[in-house]
Amino acid sequence: MTLPSAKSAVKHDKKNLVLSIDKDQNIFLDNAAIEKKELKQLIQTYKSEKNDLSVTLEADKLVPYDLIISVLDEVRMGGCYSVVLNVKQSS
């Protein structure tokens, strides 16, 4: 996966869920392939087990912006508003 880069990027603790979208627009939750339609329910389930749930969202730089927003919307509808966008640090 080729992440976009930003000079202000910082490393985040990956103790919470990692949601990834690869260049082929496949979606993964902690490395397990899922369908976007499953995401809201999965987030609700994780949220019920861990109230302070946080999601790290990483998407290949070729993923269309509207898909990223759509996935982010599903996470929020699942009840998780703590989302970190993961990028690689540029020099």
N, C-alpha and C positions, 0 to 999 in steps of 0.2 A: 504494500500500500504506500502510495506517495502522498504524504500529507502536505498541505499548504504550509508555508513558512512565515514566521513573523519574528522580528527582532526582539519583541517584548515577551516572547514565549518563555514560560517557566515550567519546570517539571512539576507534575501533580502526583499525589499519592494515589495509587490505583487500588485502594482498598474497597472501593465501591464498584458498581457495575460499569463495564466498558461496552459501549454500543458502537459498532463499526459498520461502515458502508464501504464496500470495495468498489473498484473502478467499473465492475460489471453490475453495480447497483444491488448486490447481494447484501443482506443485512444480517449481522451477527450480534448476539448478546453474550458476552463473556466467551467468545469463540464458538458458540453454538449457532448454527444457521437458523434463522426464524423468518417468518413472513411479517410484513408490516402490520397486517390485520391482527396479529397476535400480540403486538407490542403493548398496547394499552392494558390488557389483562395481565400480562406478565409483570409490568411495572406495578400494577395494583397489588399483585401477590407479594412482590418483593417489599413494597411499601408497608404492607400489613405486618411484615416480619421485622422490618427495620425502619422506624419512623423517620430517622434522619438520613434516609437514602439519598445518595448523590450518583449522578450518571456522568461518565466521561464519554462525550460523543466525538468520534473521529471518523472523517470521511476522506476518501481519496480526492485529490484536487480536481479530478475529472467528473466527479459526481455533480449532477445538476443541482443548483441552489434550491429549486422548488422541492426536490426530494429531501434534502436536508431539513428544510423547514417543515415539511410534512411529517417526517420522523420526529422532529423536535416537538411538534404539536401532539403526536401520539403519546410521547413521554409525559408531557404536561397534563393531558387528559387522563393519564394514569395516576396523576397526583404527585408527580415529582417535578419540583420547580428548581431544584439544585442541579444545574447542568453545566459542565465545563467543556468547552470546545478544545480539543487537543490539536496542536500544530507542532511542527518541528521548529527548532530555533534556527534562525538564519544568522549568518555572520555579518 
